[in-house]
Amino acid sequence: MQGRRGGRGGQPGAGNPEMPQPDTSEQIYISSLALLKMLKHARSGIPFEVMGLMVGEILDDYTITVVDVFSMPQKGTTVSVESVDPVFQQQFMDMMKQVGRDQICVGWYHSHPGFGPWLSGTDVETQKSQEMLNPRAVAVVVDPVQSVKGKVVIDAFRNIDPQTTSNIGHIQKPALVAIAHGLNKYYYSIALNYRKNEFEQKMLMNLNKVNWGQALKNRDFKEQQGDTEEMLREMVKLTGEYNKWIQEENKKTKEEFIVSSVGKMNPKNHLTSGIEEALNQNVMECLGSMINTVVF
């Protein structure tokens, strides 16, 4: 059965209505964790290409979810990367099952640092080998150089072998570079989307807060003890000065005491703020120690 036209960009054989059209309406949903790990891995390899495996689930004929990604030991250059090692891939999936991960390999990803998402001749051959293991396998290409805050330059592809689905894809004009390298001739693009649950949204909202995790970091014990002892010595000194302050207040009238106190340090205010600061620091250190003991 022919796939529905309506995916991204023009399709091959548009002038020949009898030629089967690859359906690009299928959507790939990438989790926040997978996208962050993919970008971090891609940035760490600049200016060389890196690659890895994507694990997830094939939910139906038009939906694939990517829940996690893992890097692979293949070597890359500034313009290409080695093919996926099928032996390593099989061993990796076996190890995942041993730790209770039931997801399957839904494809692979690699980076194109600075020259956009498309598939080279080597990438097309790698994708063919992936499709021999899983006909629904997807090749994701991410550009860590062109990706900026709020925009990730990424795309998903599959070799031309018509896949029929029932979902309507998102039309997007393909890049000229991708067309020049065989887009819609040797492979076609698939719509990408991102899946975020409530906890992932909260995590992403806190990523730009530099000090959000400082409360979990404990100070050196000896340093904390020294600061606390210094605060206590200062409090003892302030307590003695406050005692003198009260005695002078009892000996003078209210007007005389106010005039004599002008320009002098009020030990009561300093003592109050010192006690509050000492309590806050020690309570935070105790809570941090308990949380780190339980969590880590």
C-alpha positions, 0 to 999 in steps of 0.5 A, a space after each residue: 500500500 502506498 504511503 500518504 504524501 504530506 511529510 517534510 519537503 518534496 518526495 521522490 518520483 513526484 512526477 510519477 504517480 505510480 511510484 510508491 511515495 515514502 510516508 514521512 508522517 511518522 513521528 519520533 518522540 525524544 525524551 528530555 533526558 535523551 536529548 540532553 545526553 545526546 547534545 552533551 555527547 555531541 559537544 564533547 566530541 567537537 570538532 569530531 563526529 560522535 555516535 551512539 545508540 537510541 533505546 526506546 519503544 515502537 508504540 504503533 505504526 506512526 509513533 516511536 519513543 526514544 527514552 535514553 541514549 548511550 554513546 558507542 566506542 566508534 572513532 570519528 573524524 571531522 567529516 565521517 564516523 565509523 559504522 555501528 559494530 553489530 557485535 557491540 550493539 548486541 552485547 549492549 542490549 543483552 547487558 541492558 536486559 540484565 539490569 531490567 531495561 526492557 527497551 529495544 534499540 530504535 536507531 542510532 544518532 551521530 553528530 555533524 558539528 557545524 554542517 547541519 543534519 543530513 546523511 552522507 554515503 557512509 551514514 546511508 550504509 550504516 542506516 541500511 545495516 540498522 534497518 536489517 536488524 529493525 526495519 523501523 530503525 531511525 537515524 538521528 543527526 544533531 549539530 552541536 555547533 549550530 544548536 543554540 539556547 532555545 533551538 536544537 538543530 536536529 533531524 531524523 531520517 530513514 532510507 527510502 523504503 515506503 513505510 505506511 502510517 496513519 498520522 499526518 506529519 509536519 511539513 518543513 522545507 528541507 535544507 539545500 545541503 540535505 537535498 544535495 546529499 540525497 534527501 528524498 532520493 536515498 532517504 527521507 526525513 521524519 517529524 521530530 517531537 519532544 516528550 516531557 513529563 511534569 518532573 522533567 519540566 521542573 528539572 529543565 526550568 532549574 537548569 539555568 539556575 546556577 545555585 539551585 544545587 548548592 544546598 546539597 553541597 556540604 562545607 569542609 567539617 573543620 572549616 565549618 567548625 572553625 567558623 562556628 567557634 569564631 561566631 560563638 566567641 563573637 557572641 560572647 563578646 557581644 553579650 558582655 557589651 550588651 550587658 554594659 549597654 543595659 547597665 548604662 540604660 538603667 543609670 540614665 534617663 531615656 533622653 540622656 541614653 538616646 543622646 549618648 548612644 548616637 554613633 555607637 554600635 548597638 550590640 543587641 542588633 548585632 547579637 540577634 543577626 549573629 545568632 540567626 546566621 549561626 543557626 541558619 548555617 548549622 541547620 543547613 549543614 545538618 540537613 545537607 548531611 542527612 539528605 546526602 546520607 539518604 540519597 547518595 
